[in-house]
Amino acid sequence: MVRPRLCRRIVFNPKITYFKPQGVPIRFLEIVKLTTEEIEAYRLRHIENLEQKKAAKRMKTSQSTYQRILYSAYKKIADALINGKAIKIIKNLDNLDK
């Protein structure tokens, strides 16, 4: 039986959901999908300058889960920047395969 996902607190709702390298049509790019959870974790750490414990508390999750979400965001953002991929921000994990 699959464990149900917990509802995490996400305050940031991005108005812009696509980022891509300049001068390359989107149809030629691979797309890295970031969840709103990952963007929120990244925002809390780097825009709000919160330590992991405080950021995890704000997202209503454990510190270890927050760290896992944050490192997932780091890996995806680095992949997009280093390998010239587009970034798409999606609302939830159900849209990862779409």
Secondary structure, 3 states (H helix, E strand, C coil): CCCCCCCCCCCCCCCCCEECCCCCCHHHCCEEEEEHHHHHHHHHHHCCCCCHHHHHHHHCCCHHHHHHHHHHHHHHHHHHHHHCCEEEEECCHHHCCC
